[in-house]
Structures are given as structure tokens and as C-alpha cells.
Amino acid sequence: MTGLKMCLLIFSLHNINPFVFFLGLWFITLEELAVPFSNNLIEHLKLNDKQTTSQSSTMLNACRQFIAGEIL
């Protein structure tokens, strides 16, 4: 397994499997996974901004900036 390919077992959480099985794939690249994952995360952040008990998250902050129109 290369660095860009991930086994489905790693991504077995949060509705990733239905996306992968819909496409008929056993492996999916991080690039292929990034768009649907971040789109779903952004839609969820619009409904409920609290996602973690951590003080900060670079990824969540970037998603919040995208929602606010600060980044494209």
C-alpha cells in the first residue's frame, strides 16, 4: 500500500464506506477522499460549529474560513 492509497479499514468511520462502495473501489486516494470529506464536514459545520474538545484545529479553522468566504 502506497502513501497515497489507504485501506478501507482505516476510513471505516463516518460514512466513508458507502461513498467508496458506491464508486466500486477497494482503495481510494487521499485526493479522491478529500473533496467529499471536506464538503460533508463544511455542511455539518454550518449546522453545528462545535466539533471537538480541542482548543484549536487547523482543518476545522480552514473550513470555517471557507464558510465565511475568507478563502476559496
mmJSON file of the N, C-alpha and C atoms, coordinates in Angstrom:
{"data_MODEL":{"atom_site":{
"group_PDB":["ATOM","ATOM","ATOM","ATOM","ATOM","ATOM","ATOM","ATOM","ATOM","ATOM","ATOM","ATOM","ATOM","ATOM","ATOM","ATOM","ATOM","ATOM","ATOM","ATOM","ATOM","ATOM","ATOM","ATOM","ATOM","ATOM","ATOM","ATOM","ATOM","ATOM","ATOM","ATOM","ATOM","ATOM","ATOM","ATOM","ATOM","ATOM","ATOM","ATOM","ATOM","ATOM","ATOM","ATOM","ATOM","ATOM","ATOM","ATOM","ATOM","ATOM","ATOM","ATOM","ATOM","ATOM","ATOM","ATOM","ATOM","ATOM","ATOM","ATOM","ATOM","ATOM","ATOM","ATOM","ATOM","ATOM","ATOM","ATOM","ATOM","ATOM","ATOM","ATOM","ATOM","ATOM","ATOM","ATOM","ATOM","ATOM","ATOM","ATOM","ATOM","ATOM","ATOM","ATOM","ATOM","ATOM","ATOM","ATOM","ATOM","ATOM","ATOM","ATOM","ATOM","ATOM","ATOM","ATOM","ATOM","ATOM","ATOM","ATOM","ATOM","ATOM","ATOM","ATOM","ATOM","ATOM","ATOM","ATOM","ATOM","ATOM","ATOM","ATOM","ATOM","ATOM","ATOM","ATOM","ATOM","ATOM","ATOM","ATOM","ATOM","ATOM","ATOM","ATOM","ATOM","ATOM","ATOM","ATOM","ATOM","ATOM","ATOM","ATOM","ATOM","ATOM","ATOM","ATOM","ATOM","ATOM","ATOM","ATOM","ATOM","ATOM","ATOM","ATOM","ATOM","ATOM","ATOM","ATOM","ATOM","ATOM","ATOM","ATOM","ATOM","ATOM","ATOM","ATOM","ATOM","ATOM","ATOM","ATOM","ATOM","ATOM","ATOM","ATOM","ATOM","ATOM","ATOM","ATOM","ATOM","ATOM","ATOM","ATOM","ATOM","ATOM","ATOM","ATOM","ATOM","ATOM","ATOM","ATOM","ATOM","ATOM","ATOM","ATOM","ATOM","ATOM","ATOM","ATOM","ATOM","ATOM","ATOM","ATOM","ATOM","ATOM","ATOM","ATOM","ATOM","ATOM","ATOM","ATOM","ATOM","ATOM","ATOM","ATOM","ATOM","ATOM","ATOM","ATOM","ATOM","ATOM","ATOM","ATOM","ATOM","ATOM","ATOM","ATOM"],
"id":[1,2,3,4,5,6,7,8,9,10,11,12,13,14,15,16,17,18,19,20,21,22,23,24,25,26,27,28,29,30,31,32,33,34,35,36,37,38,39,40,41,42,43,44,45,46,47,48,49,50,51,52,53,54,55,56,57,58,59,60,61,62,63,64,65,66,67,68,69,70,71,72,73,74,75,76,77,78,79,80,81,82,83,84,85,86,87,88,89,90,91,92,93,94,95,96,97,98,99,100,101,102,103,104,105,106,107,108,109,110,111,112,113,114,115,116,117,118,119,120,121,122,123,124,125,126,127,128,129,130,131,132,133,134,135,136,137,138,139,140,141,142,143,144,145,146,147,148,149,150,151,152,153,154,155,156,157,158,159,160,161,162,163,164,165,166,167,168,169,170,171,172,173,174,175,176,177,178,179,180,181,182,183,184,185,186,187,188,189,190,191,192,193,194,195,196,197,198,199,200,201,202,203,204,205,206,207,208,209,210,211,212,213,214,215,216],
"type_symbol":["N","C","C","N","C","C","N","C","C","N","C","C","N","C","C","N","C","C","N","C","C","N","C","C","N","C","C","N","C","C","N","C","C","N","C","C","N","C","C","N","C","C","N","C","C","N","C","C","N","C","C","N","C","C","N","C","C","N","C","C","N","C","C","N","C","C","N","C","C","N","C","C","N","C","C","N","C","C","N","C","C","N","C","C","N","C","C","N","C","C","N","C","C","N","C","C","N","C","C","N","C","C","N","C","C","N","C","C","N","C","C","N","C","C","N","C","C","N","C","C","N","C","C","N","C","C","N","C","C","N","C","C","N","C","C","N","C","C","N","C","C","N","C","C","N","C","C","N","C","C","N","C","C","N","C","C","N","C","C","N","C","C","N","C","C","N","C","C","N","C","C","N","C","C","N","C","C","N","C","C","N","C","C","N","C","C","N","C","C","N","C","C","N","C","C","N","C","C","N","C","C","N","C","C","N","C","C","N","C","C","N","C","C","N","C","C"],
"label_atom_id":["N","CA","C","N","CA","C","N","CA","C","N","CA","C","N","CA","C","N","CA","C","N","CA","C","N","CA","C","N","CA","C","N","CA","C","N","CA","C","N","CA","C","N","CA","C","N","CA","C","N","CA","C","N","CA","C","N","CA","C","N","CA","C","N","CA","C","N","CA","C","N","CA","C","N","CA","C","N","CA","C","N","CA","C","N","CA","C","N","CA","C","N","CA","C","N","CA","C","N","CA","C","N","CA","C","N","CA","C","N","CA","C","N","CA","C","N","CA","C","N","CA","C","N","CA","C","N","CA","C","N","CA","C","N","CA","C","N","CA","C","N","CA","C","N","CA","C","N","CA","C","N","CA","C","N","CA","C","N","CA","C","N","CA","C","N","CA","C","N","CA","C","N","CA","C","N","CA","C","N","CA","C","N","CA","C","N","CA","C","N","CA","C","N","CA","C","N","CA","C","N","CA","C","N","CA","C","N","CA","C","N","CA","C","N","CA","C","N","CA","C","N","CA","C","N","CA","C","N","CA","C","N","CA","C","N","CA","C","N","CA","C","N","CA","C","N","CA","C","N","CA","C"],
"label_alt_id":[null,null,null,null,null,null,null,null,null,null,null,null,null,null,null,null,null,null,null,null,null,null,null,null,null,null,null,null,null,null,null,null,null,null,null,null,null,null,null,null,null,null,null,null,null,null,null,null,null,null,null,null,null,null,null,null,null,null,null,null,null,null,null,null,null,null,null,null,null,null,null,null,null,null,null,null,null,null,null,null,null,null,null,null,null,null,null,null,null,null,null,null,null,null,null,null,null,null,null,null,null,null,null,null,null,null,null,null,null,null,null,null,null,null,null,null,null,null,null,null,null,null,null,null,null,null,null,null,null,null,null,null,null,null,null,null,null,null,null,null,null,null,null,null,null,null,null,null,null,null,null,null,null,null,null,null,null,null,null,null,null,null,null,null,null,null,null,null,null,null,null,null,null,null,null,null,null,null,null,null,null,null,null,null,null,null,null,null,null,null,null,null,null,null,null,null,null,null,null,null,null,null,null,null,null,null,null,null,null,null,null,null,null,null,null,null],
"label_comp_id":["MET","MET","MET","THR","THR","THR","GLY","GLY","GLY","LEU","LEU","LEU","LYS","LYS","LYS","MET","MET","MET","CYS","CYS","CYS","LEU","LEU","LEU","LEU","LEU","LEU","ILE","ILE","ILE","PHE","PHE","PHE","SER","SER","SER","LEU","LEU","LEU","HIS","HIS","HIS","ASN","ASN","ASN","ILE","ILE","ILE","ASN","ASN","ASN","PRO","PRO","PRO","PHE","PHE","PHE","VAL","VAL","VAL","PHE","PHE","PHE","PHE","PHE","PHE","LEU","LEU","LEU","GLY","GLY","GLY","LEU","LEU","LEU","TRP","TRP","TRP","PHE","PHE","PHE","ILE","ILE","ILE","THR","THR","THR","LEU","LEU","LEU","GLU","GLU","GLU","GLU","GLU","GLU","LEU","LEU","LEU","ALA","ALA","ALA","VAL","VAL","VAL","PRO","PRO","PRO","PHE","PHE","PHE","SER","SER","SER","ASN","ASN","ASN","ASN","ASN","ASN","LEU","LEU","LEU","ILE","ILE","ILE","GLU","GLU","GLU","HIS","HIS","HIS","LEU","LEU","LEU","LYS","LYS","LYS","LEU","LEU","LEU","ASN","ASN","ASN","ASP","ASP","ASP","LYS","LYS","LYS","GLN","GLN","GLN","THR","THR","THR","THR","THR","THR","SER","SER","SER","GLN","GLN","GLN","SER","SER","SER","SER","SER","SER","THR","THR","THR","MET","MET","MET","LEU","LEU","LEU","ASN","ASN","ASN","ALA","ALA","ALA","CYS","CYS","CYS","ARG","ARG","ARG","GLN","GLN","GLN","PHE","PHE","PHE","ILE","ILE","ILE","ALA","ALA","ALA","GLY","GLY","GLY","GLU","GLU","GLU","ILE","ILE","ILE","LEU","LEU","LEU"],
"label_asym_id":["A","A","A","A","A","A","A","A","A","A","A","A","A","A","A","A","A","A","A","A","A","A","A","A","A","A","A","A","A","A","A","A","A","A","A","A","A","A","A","A","A","A","A","A","A","A","A","A","A","A","A","A","A","A","A","A","A","A","A","A","A","A","A","A","A","A","A","A","A","A","A","A","A","A","A","A","A","A","A","A","A","A","A","A","A","A","A","A","A","A","A","A","A","A","A","A","A","A","A","A","A","A","A","A","A","A","A","A","A","A","A","A","A","A","A","A","A","A","A","A","A","A","A","A","A","A","A","A","A","A","A","A","A","A","A","A","A","A","A","A","A","A","A","A","A","A","A","A","A","A","A","A","A","A","A","A","A","A","A","A","A","A","A","A","A","A","A","A","A","A","A","A","A","A","A","A","A","A","A","A","A","A","A","A","A","A","A","A","A","A","A","A","A","A","A","A","A","A","A","A","A","A","A","A","A","A","A","A","A","A","A","A","A","A","A","A"],
"label_entity_id":["1","1","1","1","1","1","1","1","1","1","1","1","1","1","1","1","1","1","1","1","1","1","1","1","1","1","1","1","1","1","1","1","1","1","1","1","1","1","1","1","1","1","1","1","1","1","1","1","1","1","1","1","1","1","1","1","1","1","1","1","1","1","1","1","1","1","1","1","1","1","1","1","1","1","1","1","1","1","1","1","1","1","1","1","1","1","1","1","1","1","1","1","1","1","1","1","1","1","1","1","1","1","1","1","1","1","1","1","1","1","1","1","1","1","1","1","1","1","1","1","1","1","1","1","1","1","1","1","1","1","1","1","1","1","1","1","1","1","1","1","1","1","1","1","1","1","1","1","1","1","1","1","1","1","1","1","1","1","1","1","1","1","1","1","1","1","1","1","1","1","1","1","1","1","1","1","1","1","1","1","1","1","1","1","1","1","1","1","1","1","1","1","1","1","1","1","1","1","1","1","1","1","1","1","1","1","1","1","1","1","1","1","1","1","1","1"],
"label_seq_id":[1,1,1,2,2,2,3,3,3,4,4,4,5,5,5,6,6,6,7,7,7,8,8,8,9,9,9,10,10,10,11,11,11,12,12,12,13,13,13,14,14,14,15,15,15,16,16,16,17,17,17,18,18,18,19,19,19,20,20,20,21,21,21,22,22,22,23,23,23,24,24,24,25,25,25,26,26,26,27,27,27,28,28,28,29,29,29,30,30,30,31,31,31,32,32,32,33,33,33,34,34,34,35,35,35,36,36,36,37,37,37,38,38,38,39,39,39,40,40,40,41,41,41,42,42,42,43,43,43,44,44,44,45,45,45,46,46,46,47,47,47,48,48,48,49,49,49,50,50,50,51,51,51,52,52,52,53,53,53,54,54,54,55,55,55,56,56,56,57,57,57,58,58,58,59,59,59,60,60,60,61,61,61,62,62,62,63,63,63,64,64,64,65,65,65,66,66,66,67,67,67,68,68,68,69,69,69,70,70,70,71,71,71,72,72,72],
"pdbx_PDB_ins_code":[null,null,null,null,null,null,null,null,null,null,null,null,null,null,null,null,null,null,null,null,null,null,null,null,null,null,null,null,null,null,null,null,null,null,null,null,null,null,null,null,null,null,null,null,null,null,null,null,null,null,null,null,null,null,null,null,null,null,null,null,null,null,null,null,null,null,null,null,null,null,null,null,null,null,null,null,null,null,null,null,null,null,null,null,null,null,null,null,null,null,null,null,null,null,null,null,null,null,null,null,null,null,null,null,null,null,null,null,null,null,null,null,null,null,null,null,null,null,null,null,null,null,null,null,null,null,null,null,null,null,null,null,null,null,null,null,null,null,null,null,null,null,null,null,null,null,null,null,null,null,null,null,null,null,null,null,null,null,null,null,null,null,null,null,null,null,null,null,null,null,null,null,null,null,null,null,null,null,null,null,null,null,null,null,null,null,null,null,null,null,null,null,null,null,null,null,null,null,null,null,null,null,null,null,null,null,null,null,null,null,null,null,null,null,null,null],
"Cartn_x":[0.861,0.0,0.9,0.685,1.497,0.984,1.744,1.34,0.043,-0.24,-1.455,-2.67,-2.45,-3.567,-3.808,-5.056,-5.389,-6.36,-6.165,-7.072,-8.4,-9.484,-10.809,-10.953,-10.234,-10.355,-9.963,-9.027,-8.592,-9.718,-10.49,-11.561,-12.934,-13.036,-14.309,-15.291,-14.918,-15.79,-16.48,-17.56,-18.219,-18.664,-19.351,-19.988,-19.018,-17.781,-16.834,-17.101,-17.415,-17.64,-18.728,-19.897,-20.9,-20.381,-19.584,-19.014,-18.094,-17.228,-16.268,-16.974,-17.917,-18.623,-19.488,-20.045,-20.822,-19.956,-18.707,-17.794,-17.214,-17.469,-16.943,-15.451,-14.926,-13.496,-13.165,-11.987,-11.471,-10.484,-9.833,-8.882,-9.261,-8.954,-9.253,-8.072,-7.69,-6.579,-7.049,-6.117,-6.466,-7.062,-6.573,-7.109,-8.572,-8.922,-10.307,-11.212,-10.673,-11.452,-11.611,-10.652,-10.618,-11.849,-12.295,-13.418,-14.724,-15.165,-16.417,-16.314,-15.155,-14.989,-15.111,-14.385,-14.445,-15.791,-16.438,-17.791,-18.768,-18.71,-19.589,-19.257,-17.986,-17.574,-18.054,-17.936,-18.398,-19.9,-20.651,-22.107,-22.472,-21.741,-22.016,-21.647,-20.535,-20.13,-21.154,-21.826,-22.869,-24.016,-24.283,-25.374,-24.948,-23.717,-23.222,-21.725,-21.326,-19.925,-19.024,-19.568,-18.752,-18.473,-17.196,-16.842,-15.898,-15.213,-14.18,-13.965,-13.33,-12.991,-11.616,-10.919,-9.602,-9.718,-8.68,-8.682,-8.679,-8.002,-7.969,-7.739,-8.147,-7.952,-7.698,-6.548,-6.202,-7.211,-7.596,-8.542,-9.916,-10.42,-11.731,-11.708,-10.609,-10.495,-10.503,-9.841,-9.85,-11.258,-11.993,-13.378,-14.243,-14.035,-14.792,-14.468,-13.199,-12.811,-13.47,-13.563,-14.23,-15.702,-16.364,-17.781,-17.967,-17.032,-17.115,-16.699,-16.237,-15.826,-14.441,-13.671,-12.328,-11.306,-11.573,-10.706,-11.577,-10.993,-11.737,-11.426],
"Cartn_y":[-1.176,0.0,1.229,2.133,3.337,4.39,5.486,6.571,7.224,7.198,7.832,6.919,5.637,4.687,4.276,4.24,3.848,2.679,1.738,0.606,1.092,0.513,0.91,0.803,-0.111,-0.274,0.991,1.746,2.981,4.0,4.035,5.01,4.39,3.458,2.775,3.588,4.774,5.618,6.678,7.211,8.412,8.322,7.28,7.176,7.197,6.816,6.749,5.499,4.385,3.137,3.252,3.845,3.947,4.707,5.743,6.501,5.62,4.867,4.021,2.878,2.224,1.124,1.611,2.82,3.389,3.521,3.907,4.045,2.706,1.647,0.333,0.21,0.906,0.91,0.116,-0.472,-1.09,-0.163,0.653,1.63,2.99,4.021,5.374,6.254,7.158,8.046,9.14,9.735,10.849,11.999,12.196,13.25,12.987,11.727,11.373,11.503,11.244,11.299,12.719,13.581,14.924,15.757,15.769,16.631,16.22,14.96,14.622,14.735,14.416,14.514,15.963,16.877,18.276,18.902,18.516,19.037,18.629,17.376,16.916,17.606,17.797,18.477,19.924,20.612,22.003,22.089,21.184,21.197,20.955,20.063,19.797,21.0,21.667,22.846,23.972,24.047,25.069,24.828,23.571,23.222,23.243,22.831,22.728,22.987,24.157,24.558,23.834,23.328,22.652,21.22,20.886,19.573,18.789,19.455,18.775,19.479,18.795,19.424,20.077,19.901,20.501,22.026,22.71,24.172,24.729,24.044,24.525,23.358,23.564,22.577,23.333,23.123,23.814,23.505,22.242,21.868,22.488,22.394,22.977,24.491,25.122,26.569,26.929,26.128,26.371,26.196,25.197,25.005,26.191,26.689,27.861,29.09,29.256,30.369,30.235,29.016,28.783,29.175,28.771,29.101,30.614,31.31,32.766,33.504,32.77,33.398,34.012,33.662,34.212,33.507,32.26,31.516,30.811,30.517,29.835,28.373],
"Cartn_z":[0.0,0.0,0.0,-0.945,-1.035,-0.071,0.063,0.943,0.503,-0.803,-1.311,-1.247,-1.118,-1.062,0.377,0.761,2.12,2.076,2.939,3.058,3.607,3.164,3.638,5.142,5.745,7.189,7.935,7.393,8.04,8.032,6.962,6.816,7.041,7.962,8.166,9.006,9.437,10.244,9.395,9.877,9.358,7.897,7.517,6.203,5.029,5.23,4.113,3.283,3.929,3.196,2.138,2.425,1.354,0.137,0.341,-0.773,-1.604,-0.934,-1.634,-2.342,-1.684,-2.328,-3.482,-3.374,-4.472,-5.714,-5.529,-6.66,-7.106,-6.356,-6.708,-6.477,-5.496,-5.236,-3.98,-3.978,-2.759,-2.086,-2.873,-2.353,-2.91,-2.159,-2.607,-2.222,-3.114,-2.803,-1.857,-1.177,-0.299,-1.1,-2.312,-3.167,-3.519,-3.789,-4.102,-2.884,-1.727,-0.498,0.028,-0.258,0.333,0.012,-1.237,-1.628,-0.952,-1.052,-0.372,1.147,1.708,3.157,3.611,2.948,3.371,3.067,1.966,1.693,2.794,3.209,4.29,5.605,5.869,7.097,7.103,5.979,5.873,6.081,5.46,5.647,7.106,7.759,9.167,10.043,9.732,10.5,10.383,9.244,9.082,10.057,10.369,11.282,12.744,13.001,14.37,14.363,14.827,14.737,15.74,16.801,17.819,17.369,17.156,16.644,17.536,18.43,19.199,20.528,21.432,22.708,22.651,21.541,21.365,21.31,21.753,21.743,20.324,19.401,18.021,17.066,15.833,14.775,13.481,12.887,11.65,10.556,10.427,9.376,9.617,10.85,11.138,10.973,11.364,11.175,9.693,8.863,7.419,6.857,7.326,6.888,7.302,8.511,8.98,8.136,7.763,6.897,5.526,5.016,3.735,3.819,4.896,5.093,5.153,5.806,5.95,4.682,3.661,2.41,2.467,3.482,3.635,2.755,2.395,1.481,0.452,-0.694,-1.765,-1.786],
"occupancy":[1.0,1.0,1.0,1.0,1.0,1.0,1.0,1.0,1.0,1.0,1.0,1.0,1.0,1.0,1.0,1.0,1.0,1.0,1.0,1.0,1.0,1.0,1.0,1.0,1.0,1.0,1.0,1.0,1.0,1.0,1.0,1.0,1.0,1.0,1.0,1.0,1.0,1.0,1.0,1.0,1.0,1.0,1.0,1.0,1.0,1.0,1.0,1.0,1.0,1.0,1.0,1.0,1.0,1.0,1.0,1.0,1.0,1.0,1.0,1.0,1.0,1.0,1.0,1.0,1.0,1.0,1.0,1.0,1.0,1.0,1.0,1.0,1.0,1.0,1.0,1.0,1.0,1.0,1.0,1.0,1.0,1.0,1.0,1.0,1.0,1.0,1.0,1.0,1.0,1.0,1.0,1.0,1.0,1.0,1.0,1.0,1.0,1.0,1.0,1.0,1.0,1.0,1.0,1.0,1.0,1.0,1.0,1.0,1.0,1.0,1.0,1.0,1.0,1.0,1.0,1.0,1.0,1.0,1.0,1.0,1.0,1.0,1.0,1.0,1.0,1.0,1.0,1.0,1.0,1.0,1.0,1.0,1.0,1.0,1.0,1.0,1.0,1.0,1.0,1.0,1.0,1.0,1.0,1.0,1.0,1.0,1.0,1.0,1.0,1.0,1.0,1.0,1.0,1.0,1.0,1.0,1.0,1.0,1.0,1.0,1.0,1.0,1.0,1.0,1.0,1.0,1.0,1.0,1.0,1.0,1.0,1.0,1.0,1.0,1.0,1.0,1.0,1.0,1.0,1.0,1.0,1.0,1.0,1.0,1.0,1.0,1.0,1.0,1.0,1.0,1.0,1.0,1.0,1.0,1.0,1.0,1.0,1.0,1.0,1.0,1.0,1.0,1.0,1.0,1.0,1.0,1.0,1.0,1.0,1.0,1.0,1.0,1.0,1.0,1.0,1.0],
"B_iso_or_equiv":[0.0,0.0,0.0,0.0,0.0,0.0,0.0,0.0,0.0,0.0,0.0,0.0,0.0,0.0,0.0,0.0,0.0,0.0,0.0,0.0,0.0,0.0,0.0,0.0,0.0,0.0,0.0,0.0,0.0,0.0,0.0,0.0,0.0,0.0,0.0,0.0,0.0,0.0,0.0,0.0,0.0,0.0,0.0,0.0,0.0,0.0,0.0,0.0,0.0,0.0,0.0,0.0,0.0,0.0,0.0,0.0,0.0,0.0,0.0,0.0,0.0,0.0,0.0,0.0,0.0,0.0,0.0,0.0,0.0,0.0,0.0,0.0,0.0,0.0,0.0,0.0,0.0,0.0,0.0,0.0,0.0,0.0,0.0,0.0,0.0,0.0,0.0,0.0,0.0,0.0,0.0,0.0,0.0,0.0,0.0,0.0,0.0,0.0,0.0,0.0,0.0,0.0,0.0,0.0,0.0,0.0,0.0,0.0,0.0,0.0,0.0,0.0,0.0,0.0,0.0,0.0,0.0,0.0,0.0,0.0,0.0,0.0,0.0,0.0,0.0,0.0,0.0,0.0,0.0,0.0,0.0,0.0,0.0,0.0,0.0,0.0,0.0,0.0,0.0,0.0,0.0,0.0,0.0,0.0,0.0,0.0,0.0,0.0,0.0,0.0,0.0,0.0,0.0,0.0,0.0,0.0,0.0,0.0,0.0,0.0,0.0,0.0,0.0,0.0,0.0,0.0,0.0,0.0,0.0,0.0,0.0,0.0,0.0,0.0,0.0,0.0,0.0,0.0,0.0,0.0,0.0,0.0,0.0,0.0,0.0,0.0,0.0,0.0,0.0,0.0,0.0,0.0,0.0,0.0,0.0,0.0,0.0,0.0,0.0,0.0,0.0,0.0,0.0,0.0,0.0,0.0,0.0,0.0,0.0,0.0,0.0,0.0,0.0,0.0,0.0,0.0],
"pdbx_formal_charge":[null,null,null,null,null,null,null,null,null,null,null,null,null,null,null,null,null,null,null,null,null,null,null,null,null,null,null,null,null,null,null,null,null,null,null,null,null,null,null,null,null,null,null,null,null,null,null,null,null,null,null,null,null,null,null,null,null,null,null,null,null,null,null,null,null,null,null,null,null,null,null,null,null,null,null,null,null,null,null,null,null,null,null,null,null,null,null,null,null,null,null,null,null,null,null,null,null,null,null,null,null,null,null,null,null,null,null,null,null,null,null,null,null,null,null,null,null,null,null,null,null,null,null,null,null,null,null,null,null,null,null,null,null,null,null,null,null,null,null,null,null,null,null,null,null,null,null,null,null,null,null,null,null,null,null,null,null,null,null,null,null,null,null,null,null,null,null,null,null,null,null,null,null,null,null,null,null,null,null,null,null,null,null,null,null,null,null,null,null,null,null,null,null,null,null,null,null,null,null,null,null,null,null,null,null,null,null,null,null,null,null,null,null,null,null,null],
"auth_seq_id":[1,1,1,2,2,2,3,3,3,4,4,4,5,5,5,6,6,6,7,7,7,8,8,8,9,9,9,10,10,10,11,11,11,12,12,12,13,13,13,14,14,14,15,15,15,16,16,16,17,17,17,18,18,18,19,19,19,20,20,20,21,21,21,22,22,22,23,23,23,24,24,24,25,25,25,26,26,26,27,27,27,28,28,28,29,29,29,30,30,30,31,31,31,32,32,32,33,33,33,34,34,34,35,35,35,36,36,36,37,37,37,38,38,38,39,39,39,40,40,40,41,41,41,42,42,42,43,43,43,44,44,44,45,45,45,46,46,46,47,47,47,48,48,48,49,49,49,50,50,50,51,51,51,52,52,52,53,53,53,54,54,54,55,55,55,56,56,56,57,57,57,58,58,58,59,59,59,60,60,60,61,61,61,62,62,62,63,63,63,64,64,64,65,65,65,66,66,66,67,67,67,68,68,68,69,69,69,70,70,70,71,71,71,72,72,72],
"auth_comp_id":["MET","MET","MET","THR","THR","THR","GLY","GLY","GLY","LEU","LEU","LEU","LYS","LYS","LYS","MET","MET","MET","CYS","CYS","CYS","LEU","LEU","LEU","LEU","LEU","LEU","ILE","ILE","ILE","PHE","PHE","PHE","SER","SER","SER","LEU","LEU","LEU","HIS","HIS","HIS","ASN","ASN","ASN","ILE","ILE","ILE","ASN","ASN","ASN","PRO","PRO","PRO","PHE","PHE","PHE","VAL","VAL","VAL","PHE","PHE","PHE","PHE","PHE","PHE","LEU","LEU","LEU","GLY","GLY","GLY","LEU","LEU","LEU","TRP","TRP","TRP","PHE","PHE","PHE","ILE","ILE","ILE","THR","THR","THR","LEU","LEU","LEU","GLU","GLU","GLU","GLU","GLU","GLU","LEU","LEU","LEU","ALA","ALA","ALA","VAL","VAL","VAL","PRO","PRO","PRO","PHE","PHE","PHE","SER","SER","SER","ASN","ASN","ASN","ASN","ASN","ASN","LEU","LEU","LEU","ILE","ILE","ILE","GLU","GLU","GLU","HIS","HIS","HIS","LEU","LEU","LEU","LYS","LYS","LYS","LEU","LEU","LEU","ASN","ASN","ASN","ASP","ASP","ASP","LYS","LYS","LYS","GLN","GLN","GLN","THR","THR","THR","THR","THR","THR","SER","SER","SER","GLN","GLN","GLN","SER","SER","SER","SER","SER","SER","THR","THR","THR","MET","MET","MET","LEU","LEU","LEU","ASN","ASN","ASN","ALA","ALA","ALA","CYS","CYS","CYS","ARG","ARG","ARG","GLN","GLN","GLN","PHE","PHE","PHE","ILE","ILE","ILE","ALA","ALA","ALA","GLY","GLY","GLY","GLU","GLU","GLU","ILE","ILE","ILE","LEU","LEU","LEU"],
"auth_asym_id":["A","A","A","A","A","A","A","A","A","A","A","A","A","A","A","A","A","A","A","A","A","A","A","A","A","A","A","A","A","A","A","A","A","A","A","A","A","A","A","A","A","A","A","A","A","A","A","A","A","A","A","A","A","A","A","A","A","A","A","A","A","A","A","A","A","A","A","A","A","A","A","A","A","A","A","A","A","A","A","A","A","A","A","A","A","A","A","A","A","A","A","A","A","A","A","A","A","A","A","A","A","A","A","A","A","A","A","A","A","A","A","A","A","A","A","A","A","A","A","A","A","A","A","A","A","A","A","A","A","A","A","A","A","A","A","A","A","A","A","A","A","A","A","A","A","A","A","A","A","A","A","A","A","A","A","A","A","A","A","A","A","A","A","A","A","A","A","A","A","A","A","A","A","A","A","A","A","A","A","A","A","A","A","A","A","A","A","A","A","A","A","A","A","A","A","A","A","A","A","A","A","A","A","A","A","A","A","A","A","A","A","A","A","A","A","A"],
"auth_atom_id":["N","CA","C","N","CA","C","N","CA","C","N","CA","C","N","CA","C","N","CA","C","N","CA","C","N","CA","C","N","CA","C","N","CA","C","N","CA","C","N","CA","C","N","CA","C","N","CA","C","N","CA","C","N","CA","C","N","CA","C","N","CA","C","N","CA","C","N","CA","C","N","CA","C","N","CA","C","N","CA","C","N","CA","C","N","CA","C","N","CA","C","N","CA","C","N","CA","C","N","CA","C","N","CA","C","N","CA","C","N","CA","C","N","CA","C","N","CA","C","N","CA","C","N","CA","C","N","CA","C","N","CA","C","N","CA","C","N","CA","C","N","CA","C","N","CA","C","N","CA","C","N","CA","C","N","CA","C","N","CA","C","N","CA","C","N","CA","C","N","CA","C","N","CA","C","N","CA","C","N","CA","C","N","CA","C","N","CA","C","N","CA","C","N","CA","C","N","CA","C","N","CA","C","N","CA","C","N","CA","C","N","CA","C","N","CA","C","N","CA","C","N","CA","C","N","CA","C","N","CA","C","N","CA","C","N","CA","C","N","CA","C","N","CA","C","N","CA","C","N","CA","C"],
"pdbx_PDB_model_num":[1,1,1,1,1,1,1,1,1,1,1,1,1,1,1,1,1,1,1,1,1,1,1,1,1,1,1,1,1,1,1,1,1,1,1,1,1,1,1,1,1,1,1,1,1,1,1,1,1,1,1,1,1,1,1,1,1,1,1,1,1,1,1,1,1,1,1,1,1,1,1,1,1,1,1,1,1,1,1,1,1,1,1,1,1,1,1,1,1,1,1,1,1,1,1,1,1,1,1,1,1,1,1,1,1,1,1,1,1,1,1,1,1,1,1,1,1,1,1,1,1,1,1,1,1,1,1,1,1,1,1,1,1,1,1,1,1,1,1,1,1,1,1,1,1,1,1,1,1,1,1,1,1,1,1,1,1,1,1,1,1,1,1,1,1,1,1,1,1,1,1,1,1,1,1,1,1,1,1,1,1,1,1,1,1,1,1,1,1,1,1,1,1,1,1,1,1,1,1,1,1,1,1,1,1,1,1,1,1,1,1,1,1,1,1,1]
}}}
